[in-house]
């Protein structure tokens, strides 16, 4: 590790620790506002996804559900157009969603990609941990000049990734500084709905499903 990289990593680590001091207090007002949101429409859309007959329909309704909460929370988030830090972290998606994205974007799907996953013993969580280590810091295949080229068709995981801090400091990827620790919106309800909708199947990082 060069002295410059080591110094930058150490400096960033100090800034992150300073930011995390009192972060819960600063974010608590935002969490209170989120808790007070009327999420009835969102719940209806997620229910539609659960009752959908095809994978394409499920993705359609899950996206609408994600958009409902994203639109409501966006004014509270640090995320802004042109910010692409989260485009260089792992994004694990199921084959069913990858197939929908491939159809919508006319991009070839890598048929060899995918890990068989069931939900016994938190296997999906272990896959995500492995993918985080493998792809951390690697730009998404759909990222060009800092812009997502498939924004309208981006994965559900991307739609729900909202940083509740004041700016992008905690999202910044610094060499040798380790994975970022970010106060993201709790999207567990959407994740559970998606897991139930897609069922036991193959999962992989978006970079594995789609190659440059």
C-alpha positions in Angstrom: 0.0 0.0 0.0 1.5 3.4 -1.0 1.8 6.1 1.7 -0.7 8.3 -0.2 -3.3 5.6 -0.3 -2.7 4.7 3.3 -3.0 8.3 4.3 -6.2 8.9 2.3 -7.8 5.8 3.9 -6.8 6.8 7.4 -8.1 10.4 6.8 -11.4 9.1 5.5 -11.7 6.7 8.4 -11.4 9.6 10.8 -14.0 11.6 9.0 -16.4 8.6 9.0 -15.9 8.1 12.8 -16.6 11.7 13.4 -19.7 11.6 11.3 -21.0 8.5 13.0 -20.7 10.2 16.4 -24.3 11.4 17.1 -25.6 10.1 13.7 -28.5 8.3 15.4 -29.7 11.6 16.9 -29.4 13.5 13.6 -31.2 10.8 11.7 -33.9 10.2 14.3 -36.1 13.1 13.1 -36.0 11.6 9.6 -36.9 8.2 10.9 -39.8 9.8 12.8 -41.1 11.4 9.6 -40.8 8.1 7.7 -42.7 6.3 10.5 -45.5 8.8 10.1 -45.9 8.3 6.4 -49.1 6.8 5.1 -47.8 3.7 3.4 -51.2 2.2 2.4 -50.6 2.7 -1.3 -47.2 1.1 -1.0 -48.7 -1.9 0.8 -51.4 -2.3 -2.0 -48.7 -2.4 -4.7 -46.7 -5.0 -2.8 -49.8 -7.1 -2.5 -50.4 -6.8 -6.2 -46.8 -8.1 -6.7 -47.6 -11.1 -4.5 -50.7 -12.0 -6.5 -49.1 -11.4 -10.0 -49.1 -14.4 -12.3 -45.8 -13.9 -14.1 -42.2 -12.7 -13.2 -42.6 -9.7 -15.4 -45.8 -8.7 -13.7 -44.2 -9.2 -10.3 -41.2 -7.0 -11.2 -43.7 -4.4 -12.5 -45.6 -4.2 -9.2 -42.5 -4.4 -7.0 -41.0 -1.5 -8.9 -44.2 0.6 -8.3 -44.1 -0.3 -4.6 -40.4 0.7 -4.4 -41.2 4.0 -6.3 -44.0 4.8 -3.8 -41.7 4.7 -0.8 -38.7 6.2 -2.7 -40.7 9.2 -3.8 -41.8 9.8 -0.2 -38.4 9.5 1.3 -36.3 11.1 -1.4 -36.6 14.7 0.1 -35.0 13.3 3.3 -32.2 11.5 1.6 -28.7 12.6 0.6 -29.0 10.9 -2.8 -28.8 13.3 -5.7 -28.7 13.1 -9.5 -25.1 12.5 -10.6 -24.1 10.6 -7.5 -22.9 7.1 -8.4 -21.1 5.8 -5.3 -23.6 3.0 -4.9 -23.0 1.9 -8.5 -19.7 0.5 -7.4 -21.0 -1.8 -4.7 -22.5 -5.3 -5.2 -26.1 -5.6 -6.4 -27.4 -9.1 -6.0 -30.5 -9.9 -8.1 -32.5 -13.1 -8.9 -32.5 -14.7 -12.4 -36.2 -13.7 -12.8 -35.4 -10.0 -12.5 -32.2 -10.3 -14.6 -34.3 -11.8 -17.4 -36.8 -8.9 -17.2 -33.9 -6.4 -17.4 -32.4 -8.3 -20.3 -35.6 -8.2 -22.2 -36.2 -4.5 -21.5 -32.7 -3.4 -22.4 -31.9 -5.9 -25.2 -28.8 -6.9 -23.3 -27.6 -10.4 -23.5 -27.9 -12.4 -20.2 -25.0 -14.5 -19.1 -26.8 -17.9 -18.9 -23.8 -19.4 -16.9 -24.3 -16.9 -14.0 -26.3 -17.6 -10.9 -26.1 -19.4 -7.6 -28.8 -21.8 -6.5 -30.3 -20.2 -3.4 -32.9 -21.3 -1.0 -33.8 -19.4 2.1 -32.9 -21.9 4.8 -30.0 -20.9 7.0 -29.7 -17.4 5.6 -28.0 -18.6 2.4 -29.0 -15.4 0.6 -27.3 -13.3 3.2 -24.1 -15.3 2.8 -24.3 -14.9 -1.0 -24.6 -11.1 -0.5 -21.6 -11.1 1.8 -19.5 -13.0 -0.8 -20.6 -10.7 -3.6 -19.8 -7.7 -1.5 -16.2 -8.9 -1.1 -15.9 -9.8 -4.8 -17.4 -6.7 -6.4 -16.7 -3.9 -3.9 -15.3 -0.9 -5.8 -16.1 -2.3 -9.3 -18.3 -0.1 -11.4 -21.6 -1.5 -12.6 -21.6 -2.7 -16.2 -24.4 -0.2 -16.9 -22.5 2.8 -15.5 -21.2 5.2 -18.1 -19.7 8.6 -17.4 -21.2 8.5 -13.9 -24.8 7.9 -15.2 -26.9 4.7 -15.1 -27.7 3.7 -18.7 -30.7 1.6 -17.6 -32.1 3.9 -15.0 -35.8 3.2 -15.9 -35.1 -0.5 -15.7 -32.6 -0.6 -12.8 -32.9 -3.4 -10.2 -35.2 -3.2 -7.2 -32.1 -3.2 -4.9 -31.0 0.1 -6.5 -34.4 1.7 -6.3 -34.5 1.1 -2.5 -31.0 2.3 -1.6 -31.5 5.6 0.0 -28.9 7.3 2.3 -30.6 9.1 5.2 -27.5 11.1 6.1 -26.9 14.8 5.1 -24.4 14.2 2.2 -22.5 11.4 0.5 -19.5 11.2 2.9 -20.4 7.8 4.2 -21.1 6.4 0.7 -17.6 7.3 -0.6 -15.5 4.4 -1.6 -11.9 4.9 -0.6 -9.2 2.3 -1.4 -8.3 0.2 1.6 -10.9 1.9 3.8 -13.2 -1.1 3.9 -16.9 -1.3 2.9 -18.9 1.9 3.5 -21.2 2.1 6.6 -24.3 4.0 5.5 -27.6 4.7 7.3 -29.8 3.3 4.5 -33.5 3.3 4.5 -34.8 0.1 6.0 -36.3 -1.7 3.0 -36.7 -5.1 4.7 -40.4 -5.3 3.9 -39.7 -4.9 0.2 -36.8 -7.4 0.3 -39.1 -10.0 2.0 -41.8 -9.4 -0.6 -39.3 -9.8 -3.4 -37.9 -13.0 -1.9 -41.4 -14.4 -1.6 -42.4 -13.3 -5.1 -39.3 -14.8 -6.8 -39.0 -17.9 -4.6 -36.0 -20.2 -4.4 -34.0 -19.7 -7.5 -30.6 -18.5 -8.8 -29.1 -15.2 -7.6 -25.9 -13.4 -8.6 -24.4 -9.9 -8.9 -25.6 -7.8 -11.8 -22.0 -7.8 -13.1 -22.2 -11.5 -13.5 -25.6 -11.6 -15.2 -24.5 -8.9 -17.7 -20.9 -8.5 -18.9 -19.2 -5.6 -20.7 
